[in-house]
């Protein structure tokens, strides 16, 4: 069985990511991209669905910590995503470094056809370095390679020499070569055992390459490690952390960067698919794609912390992804802007702890979610204010998006939560439409850009009047989820963030009071009451972490700083031992739920910490 979700740590290179369990197993890895088929899929099944285990051979000699993990300690190396795990046995002590080299490693093969020797290799590497610290420890590796979501057993061959062994695995378009200690076959798996003494280092490197190409040359692990550490440290060095939970903010920023594809600029919502929102449930979705909303909010979080270059990269991605007819706009795309993301169920993976189905693709790509353009326009406004010069292409794109909004002003939508029930006029969505036009008006009046500002002002003012008339429940004085209900929704906490209403407005105070009464049974915020039937799905869910971070921001804006700080402290404390947050959490046990690490959770942490820092400064100023 897979470990609890909070027992995993991400390693990545900006093209894909692996999840390493606290027991030493790599249980999730898709190659060569985040959204590729899995090579190791034990996370959504068991060992036979693909796994790479590395740990001391004598399980009886391991010491477990208070939470029952077999590793004595693990942590990221400084401000990087290089994972260090310390193992202690009766015979000695070792450290395992797990990482994907983030620097491009390209070299000619020196053999094969002229094309092979003349061209650089496309490759993805996973490195597991074992370093002896004390005594001598026997280490065991078990390798179960299962391509295509465990649908394809590979053709395995021994390559190399006795002195430099290499194991090859091939299935269809994909191939791996594993270099290091010699692996021997053991009933549909391969295993290797070796001793590591104090001062010794043993490296195992798994390298993906297209199956039609010859294997890439051996990796210089020392150089790759040094380059990877330097790249991550250099990137985070100038981050503006703000003085509130700085360690958690830096870790969140690093994870957000790890979820950003270094070539295309696309920001995936999470590194996994189908981790359930409830144990054994069916609310299992594929998050390895680029939601315009999530990516725009991530961009805002990064820009607010001083990362301007990312704005250029993401804006270029956006221009490519939505190029063409604005009428074809989607709410999400593939990493390179792919439009077709058909949702299908994977028969070869039984699901995390039996939670089925496992889904690949996402049918939400075909939904109408009215808020998305507002998020994009606001993100681009922030990048403009941060000094990223608007060019005629990016501004014409925004004008086209606003034209698309005008065409859909009178349509109900599926909302920020991607409901699969009947579309509604969600108040959050209507407010984000208002925000899109409000930002466009500012762009003309304050930024000197050109556009039909009078028409945009008319739309903006009409939307405000509509929302204030239909979006407030007269019985409670609070904003409501949608025009046809008295239910409340955590997405309403965003209204002050986009400038529609002040956090301390009486309607927001009434909204917060209802959220506290109806959506916080254990002190953390649910998205909405699933019993209302609005989402058209069976089952329940756990508190959605981003919603609680939103409440921190509202508390801070209402002058309830002590409550904001207490809630933020609790939320940061829910991160696992390496600082990762998933989509949701069990408020009673602290168990993580849903896909991980979740960009929405981490970007919301960054924004909430900023709100608390601003509230502290305001209090000190008074």
C-alpha positions as CSV (number, residue, x, y, z in Angstrom):
1,X,0.0,0.0,0.0
2,X,1.2,3.6,-0.6
3,X,2.1,5.7,2.4
4,X,-0.1,8.5,3.7
5,X,0.0,11.4,1.3
6,X,1.9,13.6,3.8
7,X,4.8,11.1,3.9
8,X,5.9,12.1,0.4
9,X,8.4,14.7,-0.8
10,X,8.8,16.1,-4.2
11,X,11.9,16.2,-6.2
12,X,11.9,17.8,-9.7
13,X,13.8,19.5,-12.5
14,X,11.2,21.8,-13.9
15,X,10.1,19.3,-16.5
16,X,8.7,16.5,-14.3
17,X,8.7,15.5,-10.7
18,X,9.0,12.4,-8.5
19,X,7.4,11.7,-5.1
20,X,9.8,10.0,-2.7
21,X,8.2,8.3,0.3
22,X,9.7,8.5,3.8
23,X,10.4,4.7,3.5
24,X,12.8,5.3,0.6
25,X,10.4,4.4,-2.3
26,X,9.9,6.5,-5.4
27,X,6.2,5.8,-5.8
28,X,5.3,8.3,-8.5
29,X,7.3,9.4,-11.6
30,X,6.0,10.4,-15.0
31,X,8.5,10.7,-17.9
32,X,9.4,12.9,-19.6
33,X,6.8,15.5,-18.6
34,X,4.5,16.1,-15.6
35,X,1.6,14.9,-17.7
36,X,3.3,11.9,-19.3
37,X,2.3,8.3,-18.4
38,X,3.8,7.0,-15.2
39,X,6.9,4.8,-15.0
40,X,6.5,4.4,-11.2
41,X,2.8,4.3,-10.2
42,X,2.8,2.6,-6.9
43,X,1.2,5.7,-5.4
44,X,-2.0,4.7,-7.2
45,X,-1.7,1.0,-6.5
46,X,1.0,-1.1,-5.1
47,X,4.6,-2.1,-5.8
48,X,3.6,-4.0,-8.9
49,X,2.5,-0.8,-10.5
50,X,6.0,0.6,-10.5
51,X,8.4,1.5,-7.8
52,X,12.0,2.3,-7.0
53,X,12.9,1.3,-3.5
54,X,16.2,2.3,-1.8
55,X,16.8,1.7,1.9
56,X,19.0,-0.2,4.3
57,X,18.7,-3.9,3.6
58,X,18.1,-4.9,7.3
59,X,14.7,-3.5,8.1
60,X,15.1,-4.6,11.7
61,X,18.1,-2.4,12.2
62,X,16.2,0.8,11.3
63,X,15.1,3.2,13.9
64,X,11.7,4.9,13.5
65,X,10.8,8.4,14.6
66,X,7.7,9.3,16.6
67,X,5.4,9.2,13.5
68,X,6.6,5.7,12.5
69,X,8.7,6.7,9.5
70,X,11.6,4.4,8.8
71,X,13.9,7.2,8.1
72,X,15.4,8.9,11.1
73,X,15.3,12.4,9.4
74,X,14.9,13.9,6.1
75,X,14.9,17.5,4.8
76,X,15.6,19.5,1.7
77,X,19.2,20.6,1.3
78,X,19.0,24.3,2.2
79,X,16.7,26.2,-0.2
80,X,16.5,23.6,-2.9
81,X,14.4,20.6,-3.9
82,X,17.3,18.2,-3.4
83,X,16.1,15.7,-0.7
84,X,18.4,14.4,2.0
85,X,17.3,11.3,4.0
86,X,19.3,10.1,6.9
87,X,19.2,6.4,7.8
88,X,20.6,4.8,11.0
89,X,21.0,1.1,11.6
90,X,22.8,-0.9,14.3
91,X,25.8,-1.2,11.9
92,X,26.1,2.4,10.9
93,X,24.6,5.5,9.3
94,X,24.1,6.7,5.7
95,X,22.6,9.7,3.9
96,X,20.6,9.4,0.6
97,X,20.4,12.4,-1.7
98,X,17.6,12.2,-4.2
99,X,17.3,14.8,-7.0
100,X,16.6,15.4,-10.6
101,X,19.4,17.6,-12.1
102,X,17.9,20.9,-13.0
103,X,20.8,22.0,-15.3
104,X,20.7,20.8,-18.9
105,X,23.1,17.9,-19.4
106,X,23.8,17.4,-23.1
107,X,26.6,15.4,-24.6
108,X,27.2,13.4,-27.8
109,X,27.1,9.6,-27.5
110,X,30.4,9.1,-29.3
111,X,28.9,6.0,-31.0
112,X,26.1,5.0,-33.3
113,X,24.8,6.7,-36.4
114,X,25.9,10.1,-37.6
115,X,22.6,11.6,-36.4
116,X,23.1,10.2,-33.0
117,X,26.6,11.6,-32.6
118,X,25.8,14.9,-34.1
119,X,22.7,15.7,-32.1
120,X,22.3,16.4,-28.4
121,X,20.3,13.9,-26.4
122,X,17.0,14.7,-24.8
123,X,17.2,13.1,-21.4
124,X,15.7,13.2,-17.9
125,X,17.8,11.9,-15.0
126,X,16.9,10.8,-11.5
127,X,19.9,10.5,-9.2
128,X,20.0,8.5,-5.9
129,X,23.4,9.1,-4.2
130,X,24.2,7.1,-1.0
131,X,26.9,8.5,1.2
132,X,28.4,6.5,4.1
133,X,28.6,8.5,7.3
134,X,29.5,6.0,10.0
135,X,30.2,2.2,10.1
136,X,29.1,0.0,7.2
137,X,25.5,-0.3,6.0
138,X,24.1,-2.8,3.6
139,X,21.8,-1.1,1.1
140,X,19.2,-2.7,-1.0
141,X,17.5,-1.4,-4.2
142,X,14.4,-2.8,-5.8
143,X,13.4,-1.6,-9.2
144,X,10.0,-2.3,-10.8
145,X,9.6,-0.4,-14.0
146,X,6.1,-0.2,-15.4
147,X,5.6,2.1,-18.4
148,X,2.3,3.6,-19.5
149,X,0.5,3.7,-16.2
150,X,1.6,0.1,-15.5
151,X,0.1,-1.2,-18.7
152,X,3.5,-2.1,-20.3
153,X,6.2,-4.4,-18.8
154,X,9.5,-3.3,-20.3
155,X,12.0,-5.3,-22.3
156,X,15.0,-5.5,-20.0
157,X,18.6,-5.9,-21.1
158,X,22.0,-5.8,-19.4
159,X,24.3,-3.3,-21.0
160,X,27.8,-2.0,-20.1
161,X,30.5,-4.0,-18.5
162,X,31.2,-5.7,-15.2
163,X,33.1,-2.7,-14.1
164,X,30.4,-0.2,-15.3
165,X,27.1,-2.1,-15.5
166,X,24.0,-0.6,-17.0
167,X,20.4,-1.9,-17.2
168,X,18.2,-1.0,-20.1
169,X,14.4,-0.9,-20.1
170,X,12.3,-0.3,-23.2
171,X,8.6,-0.2,-24.0
172,X,7.2,1.5,-27.1
173,X,8.5,5.1,-27.4
174,X,10.2,5.2,-23.9
175,X,13.5,3.8,-22.7
176,X,15.5,4.0,-19.5
177,X,19.1,3.2,-18.7
178,X,20.1,2.6,-15.1
179,X,23.7,3.0,-14.2
180,X,25.3,2.2,-10.8
181,X,25.4,-1.1,-8.8
182,X,24.5,-4.1,-10.9
183,X,20.8,-5.0,-10.8
184,X,19.8,-8.7,-11.1
185,X,16.4,-10.0,-12.1
186,X,14.1,-11.2,-9.3
187,X,10.6,-12.2,-10.5
188,X,9.5,-9.2,-12.6
189,X,11.7,-6.8,-10.7
190,X,15.4,-6.1,-10.5
191,X,17.4,-5.8,-7.3
192,X,20.9,-4.6,-6.2
193,X,22.6,-4.8,-2.9
194,X,25.8,-3.2,-1.9
195,X,27.8,-2.1,1.2
196,X,28.5,1.6,1.9
197,X,31.1,2.5,4.5
198,X,32.0,5.8,6.1
199,X,33.4,8.2,3.5
200,X,32.2,6.2,0.5
201,X,29.7,7.3,-2.1
202,X,27.6,5.1,-4.4
203,X,25.5,6.6,-7.2
204,X,22.6,5.2,-9.1
205,X,21.3,7.2,-12.1
206,X,18.2,6.5,-14.0
207,X,18.1,8.2,-17.4
208,X,15.0,8.5,-19.6
209,X,15.5,8.8,-23.4
210,X,13.4,8.3,-26.5
211,X,13.5,4.6,-27.3
212,X,14.6,5.3,-30.9
213,X,17.7,6.9,-29.7
214,X,20.8,5.4,-28.3
215,X,21.2,5.7,-24.5
216,X,22.7,9.0,-23.3
217,X,26.2,9.0,-21.9
218,X,26.9,8.6,-18.2
219,X,26.0,11.6,-16.0
220,X,28.7,13.5,-14.1
221,X,26.9,13.3,-10.8
222,X,29.2,15.6,-8.9
223,X,28.8,18.4,-11.5
224,X,25.0,17.8,-11.8
225,X,24.6,18.0,-8.0
226,X,26.7,21.2,-7.7
227,X,24.8,22.8,-10.6
228,X,21.4,21.8,-9.3
229,X,22.1,23.1,-5.8
230,X,23.5,26.4,-7.2
231,X,20.6,27.0,-9.5
232,X,17.9,26.6,-6.8
233,X,19.9,28.7,-4.3
234,X,20.5,31.4,-6.8
235,X,16.9,31.6,-7.8
236,X,15.5,31.9,-4.2
237,X,18.3,34.2,-2.9
238,X,16.5,37.5,-3.7
239,X,13.0,36.4,-2.7
240,X,11.2,39.1,-0.7
241,X,9.8,37.0,2.1
242,X,8.2,39.7,4.3
243,X,9.0,38.5,7.8
244,X,6.0,36.2,8.4
245,X,6.7,32.5,8.3
246,X,9.7,33.1,6.0
247,X,10.7,29.5,5.9
248,X,7.3,28.4,4.8
249,X,7.1,31.2,2.2
250,X,10.4,30.3,0.7
251,X,9.5,26.6,0.6
252,X,6.2,27.5,-1.1
253,X,8.0,29.6,-3.7
254,X,10.4,26.8,-4.4
255,X,7.6,24.3,-4.9
256,X,5.8,26.7,-7.2
257,X,8.8,27.0,-9.3
258,X,9.2,23.2,-9.3
259,X,5.7,23.0,-10.7
260,X,6.6,25.4,-13.5
261,X,7.8,23.8,-16.7
262,X,11.1,25.3,-17.5
263,X,10.8,25.1,-21.3
264,X,7.2,26.2,-21.9
265,X,6.4,28.3,-18.8
266,X,3.2,26.4,-18.1
267,X,2.4,26.0,-14.3
268,X,0.8,22.7,-13.4
269,X,-1.8,22.7,-10.6
270,X,-0.1,19.7,-8.9
271,X,2.3,16.9,-9.8
272,X,-0.2,14.1,-9.4
273,X,-3.5,12.7,-10.6
274,X,-6.3,11.1,-8.7
275,X,-5.2,11.4,-5.1
276,X,-8.7,11.3,-3.5
277,X,-10.4,14.2,-1.6
278,X,-11.9,11.6,0.7
279,X,-10.6,8.1,1.5
280,X,-12.1,5.6,-0.9
281,X,-14.0,8.3,-2.7
282,X,-14.5,9.1,-6.4
283,X,-13.6,12.8,-6.3
284,X,-10.3,12.0,-8.0
285,X,-9.0,14.4,-10.6
286,X,-6.0,14.9,-12.8
287,X,-4.2,18.2,-11.9
288,X,-1.1,17.9,-14.1
289,X,-2.3,20.7,-16.4
290,X,-2.3,24.5,-16.5
291,X,-5.4,26.1,-15.2
292,X,-5.4,29.8,-16.3
293,X,-6.7,30.7,-12.9
294,X,-4.2,28.8,-10.8
295,X,-1.3,29.9,-13.1
296,X,-2.4,33.6,-12.9
297,X,-2.6,33.5,-9.1
298,X,0.8,31.7,-9.0
299,X,2.2,34.5,-11.2
300,X,0.8,37.1,-8.8
301,X,2.3,35.4,-5.8
302,X,5.7,35.2,-7.5
303,X,5.7,38.8,-8.8
304,X,4.7,40.1,-5.4
305,X,7.8,38.4,-4.0
306,X,10.2,40.0,-6.5
307,X,10.2,37.4,-9.4
308,X,9.8,39.6,-12.5
309,X,11.4,37.3,-15.1
310,X,8.7,34.7,-14.5
311,X,6.1,37.2,-15.7
312,X,7.7,37.3,-19.1
313,X,7.8,33.5,-19.4
314,X,4.2,33.0,-18.3
315,X,2.9,35.8,-20.5
316,X,4.6,34.2,-23.5
317,X,3.0,30.9,-22.6
318,X,-0.4,32.6,-22.4
319,X,0.0,34.3,-25.8
320,X,0.8,31.0,-27.4
321,X,-1.9,29.0,-25.6
322,X,-4.8,31.3,-26.3
323,X,-3.7,32.4,-29.7
324,X,-6.3,32.4,-32.4
325,X,-10.0,33.0,-32.0
326,X,-10.9,34.2,-28.4
327,X,-14.1,32.3,-28.8
328,X,-12.1,29.1,-28.4
329,X,-10.8,30.1,-25.0
330,X,-10.4,27.3,-22.5
331,X,-10.1,27.5,-18.8
332,X,-7.1,25.1,-18.8
333,X,-4.5,23.8,-21.2
334,X,-1.6,21.3,-21.5
335,X,1.9,22.2,-20.5
336,X,2.7,23.6,-24.0
337,X,-0.7,25.0,-24.6
338,X,-2.4,21.7,-25.8
339,X,-6.1,22.1,-26.1
340,X,-7.4,18.6,-26.1
341,X,-7.3,17.1,-22.6
342,X,-9.9,14.3,-22.9
343,X,-10.7,12.6,-19.6
344,X,-10.5,8.9,-19.4
345,X,-10.3,6.2,-16.7
346,X,-7.1,4.2,-16.3
347,X,-8.0,0.4,-16.0
348,X,-4.4,-0.6,-15.0
349,X,-4.2,1.5,-11.8
350,X,-6.6,0.6,-8.9
351,X,-6.3,4.0,-7.2
352,X,-4.7,5.4,-4.0
353,X,-5.7,3.0,-1.2
354,X,-8.5,1.7,-3.5
355,X,-10.0,5.1,-4.3
356,X,-11.2,4.8,-7.9
357,X,-11.4,5.7,-10.6
358,X,-8.0,6.9,-11.6
359,X,-8.5,9.7,-14.2
360,X,-6.2,11.0,-16.8
361,X,-7.1,14.2,-18.6
362,X,-9.8,16.6,-17.3
363,X,-13.2,17.2,-18.6
364,X,-13.2,20.6,-16.9
365,X,-11.2,21.8,-19.9
366,X,-14.6,21.9,-21.7
367,X,-16.4,24.0,-19.0
368,X,-17.3,27.6,-19.0
369,X,-15.8,29.2,-15.9
370,X,-16.5,33.0,-16.1
371,X,-14.0,34.0,-13.4
372,X,-10.9,32.9,-15.4
373,X,-10.5,36.0,-17.6
374,X,-10.7,38.2,-14.5
375,X,-7.8,36.3,-12.9
376,X,-5.7,36.6,-16.0
377,X,-6.4,40.3,-16.5
378,X,-5.5,41.0,-12.8
379,X,-2.3,39.0,-13.1
380,X,-1.2,40.9,-16.2
381,X,-2.0,44.2,-14.5
382,X,0.2,43.2,-11.6
383,X,3.1,42.3,-13.9
384,X,2.6,45.7,-15.6
385,X,2.8,47.5,-12.3
386,X,5.9,45.5,-11.5
387,X,7.7,47.0,-14.5
388,X,7.0,44.4,-17.2
389,X,6.4,46.5,-20.2
390,X,3.1,45.9,-22.0
391,X,3.6,45.3,-25.7
392,X,1.0,45.5,-28.5
393,X,0.6,41.7,-28.6
394,X,-0.1,41.2,-24.9
395,X,-2.4,44.2,-24.7
396,X,-4.3,43.1,-27.8
397,X,-4.7,39.7,-26.3
398,X,-6.3,41.2,-23.2
399,X,-8.6,43.3,-25.4
400,X,-9.6,40.1,-27.2
401,X,-10.2,38.3,-23.9
402,X,-12.5,41.2,-22.7
403,X,-14.4,40.9,-26.0
404,X,-14.9,37.2,-25.2
405,X,-16.2,38.2,-21.8
406,X,-18.7,40.6,-23.4
407,X,-20.0,37.7,-25.5
408,X,-20.7,35.6,-22.4
409,X,-21.9,38.2,-19.9
410,X,-25.4,36.8,-19.7
411,X,-24.4,33.1,-19.3
412,X,-24.3,31.0,-16.1
413,X,-21.1,29.1,-15.5
414,X,-19.6,26.1,-13.7
415,X,-17.7,28.4,-11.3
416,X,-14.4,28.3,-9.6
417,X,-15.1,24.8,-8.1
418,X,-15.8,23.3,-11.6
419,X,-19.2,21.9,-10.6
420,X,-20.5,19.1,-12.7
421,X,-24.1,20.0,-11.8
422,X,-26.2,22.7,-13.5
423,X,-24.4,26.0,-14.3
424,X,-25.4,28.9,-12.1
425,X,-24.8,32.7,-11.8
426,X,-22.1,32.3,-9.2
427,X,-21.4,35.5,-7.3
428,X,-17.6,34.9,-7.3
429,X,-17.7,34.5,-11.1
430,X,-19.7,37.6,-11.6
431,X,-17.4,39.6,-9.3
432,X,-14.4,38.4,-11.4
433,X,-16.1,39.6,-14.5
434,X,-16.5,43.0,-12.8
435,X,-12.8,42.8,-11.9
436,X,-11.8,42.2,-15.5
437,X,-13.5,45.4,-16.7
438,X,-12.4,47.3,-13.6
439,X,-8.7,46.5,-14.4
440,X,-9.2,47.3,-18.1
441,X,-10.6,50.7,-17.2
442,X,-7.5,51.4,-15.0
443,X,-5.2,50.3,-17.8
444,X,-6.6,53.0,-20.0
445,X,-7.2,55.8,-17.4
446,X,-4.0,55.2,-15.4
447,X,-1.7,53.2,-17.7
448,X,-2.2,55.1,-20.9
449,X,-3.3,52.1,-23.0
450,X,-6.0,52.3,-25.6
451,X,-9.4,50.7,-25.5
452,X,-13.2,51.3,-25.5
453,X,-13.1,52.5,-21.9
454,X,-16.6,53.9,-21.9
455,X,-18.1,50.6,-22.9
456,X,-16.0,48.8,-20.3
457,X,-17.1,51.2,-17.7
458,X,-20.7,50.5,-18.6
459,X,-20.2,46.7,-18.2
460,X,-18.3,47.2,-14.9
461,X,-21.0,49.4,-13.4
462,X,-23.8,47.2,-14.6
463,X,-22.2,44.1,-13.1
464,X,-21.7,45.9,-9.8
465,X,-25.4,46.9,-9.7
466,X,-26.5,43.4,-10.6
467,X,-24.3,41.7,-8.0
468,X,-25.3,44.1,-5.2
469,X,-29.0,43.5,-6.1
470,X,-29.0,39.7,-6.7
471,X,-25.8,38.5,-5.0
472,X,-26.7,39.5,-1.4
473,X,-29.2,37.4,0.6
474,X,-31.7,39.9,2.1
475,X,-32.4,37.5,4.9
476,X,-28.8,37.5,6.2
477,X,-27.2,40.6,4.5
478,X,-24.4,38.3,3.3
479,X,-23.2,37.5,-0.2
480,X,-24.5,34.2,-1.4
481,X,-23.0,31.4,-3.5
482,X,-25.2,32.1,-6.5
483,X,-28.3,34.1,-7.4
484,X,-30.7,31.2,-6.8
485,X,-29.6,30.1,-3.3
486,X,-29.2,31.2,0.2
487,X,-26.0,29.0,0.6
488,X,-22.7,30.5,1.3
489,X,-19.4,29.7,-0.5
490,X,-15.8,30.1,0.6
491,X,-15.0,31.6,-2.8
492,X,-16.7,34.8,-1.5
493,X,-13.7,35.4,0.6
494,X,-11.9,36.5,-2.6
495,X,-14.2,39.5,-3.0
496,X,-12.0,41.9,-1.0
497,X,-8.8,40.6,-2.7
498,X,-10.0,41.8,-6.1
499,X,-11.2,45.2,-4.8
500,X,-15.0,44.6,-5.1
501,X,-15.7,45.3,-1.5
502,X,-13.7,46.2,1.6
503,X,-12.9,43.3,4.0
504,X,-14.7,45.1,6.8
505,X,-17.8,46.0,4.8
506,X,-20.9,44.9,6.7
507,X,-21.8,42.4,3.9
508,X,-18.4,40.8,4.2
509,X,-18.7,40.6,7.9
510,X,-22.0,38.9,7.5
511,X,-20.5,36.5,4.9
512,X,-17.6,35.6,7.2
513,X,-20.0,35.0,10.1
514,X,-22.0,32.5,8.0
515,X,-18.8,30.8,6.8
516,X,-17.7,30.4,10.4
517,X,-21.0,28.9,11.3
518,X,-21.7,26.7,8.3
519,X,-18.3,25.8,6.6
520,X,-15.9,25.5,9.6
521,X,-17.0,22.4,11.6
522,X,-13.4,21.8,12.7
523,X,-11.9,25.2,12.5
524,X,-10.9,25.0,8.8
525,X,-12.9,26.1,5.8
526,X,-14.9,23.9,3.5
527,X,-15.5,25.1,0.0
528,X,-19.3,24.9,0.3
529,X,-21.8,22.4,1.7
530,X,-21.8,19.4,-0.6
531,X,-25.2,18.5,0.8
532,X,-26.7,21.3,-1.2
533,X,-26.2,19.2,-4.4
534,X,-24.8,22.1,-6.3
535,X,-21.8,20.2,-7.7
536,X,-23.7,17.2,-9.0
537,X,-21.4,14.7,-7.3
538,X,-21.8,12.1,-4.7
539,X,-19.7,12.0,-1.5
540,X,-18.1,14.6,0.7
541,X,-14.7,16.3,0.9
542,X,-12.3,17.7,3.4
543,X,-11.4,21.4,4.0
544,X,-9.8,23.0,1.0
545,X,-6.6,24.6,2.3
546,X,-6.7,27.7,0.0
547,X,-10.0,28.7,1.5
548,X,-8.6,28.8,5.0
549,X,-5.7,30.9,3.7
550,X,-8.3,33.3,2.1
551,X,-9.9,33.6,5.5
552,X,-6.6,34.6,7.0
553,X,-6.5,37.5,4.5
554,X,-10.0,38.6,5.3
555,X,-9.3,38.5,9.1
556,X,-6.2,40.6,8.5
557,X,-8.2,43.1,6.5
558,X,-10.9,43.3,9.1
559,X,-8.4,44.1,11.8
560,X,-8.7,40.7,13.4
561,X,-5.0,40.2,13.4
562,X,-4.8,37.8,16.3
563,X,-7.2,35.5,14.7
564,X,-5.4,35.8,11.3
565,X,-2.1,34.9,12.9
566,X,-3.5,32.0,14.9
567,X,-5.2,30.5,11.8
568,X,-2.1,31.0,9.7
569,X,0.1,29.4,12.3
570,X,-2.3,26.4,12.3
571,X,-2.3,26.1,8.5
572,X,1.5,26.3,8.2
573,X,1.7,23.6,10.9
574,X,-0.3,21.3,8.7
575,X,2.5,21.1,6.1
576,X,4.4,17.8,6.2
577,X,8.0,17.4,7.5
578,X,9.5,19.0,4.3
579,X,7.0,21.8,4.0
580,X,4.6,20.4,1.4
581,X,0.8,20.9,1.4
582,X,-1.7,19.0,-0.6
583,X,-5.1,20.2,-1.8
584,X,-7.1,19.4,1.3
585,X,-6.5,18.2,4.8
586,X,-8.4,16.2,7.4
587,X,-9.0,18.9,10.1
588,X,-9.1,16.3,12.9
589,X,-6.1,14.1,12.1
590,X,-4.0,16.5,9.9
591,X,-3.9,13.8,7.1
592,X,-3.4,15.3,3.7
593,X,-6.1,14.7,1.0
594,X,-6.1,15.3,-2.7
595,X,-3.3,16.0,-5.2
596,X,0.1,17.1,-3.9
597,X,2.0,19.4,-3.8
598,X,-0.9,21.7,-4.6
599,X,0.0,25.0,-6.3
600,X,-3.2,26.6,-5.1
601,X,-2.4,25.8,-1.4
602,X,1.2,27.1,-1.6
603,X,0.4,30.3,-3.5
604,X,-2.4,31.0,-1.0
605,X,0.1,30.5,1.8
606,X,2.4,33.1,0.3
607,X,-0.5,35.6,-0.1
608,X,-1.8,35.0,3.4
609,X,1.6,35.6,4.9
610,X,1.9,38.8,3.0
611,X,-1.5,40.0,4.3
612,X,-0.5,39.3,7.9
613,X,2.8,41.1,7.3
614,X,0.9,44.1,6.0
615,X,-1.6,44.1,8.9
616,X,1.3,44.0,11.4
617,X,2.9,46.9,9.7
618,X,-0.4,48.9,9.7
619,X,-0.9,48.2,13.4
620,X,2.7,49.2,14.2
621,X,2.2,52.4,12.1
622,X,-0.9,53.4,14.1
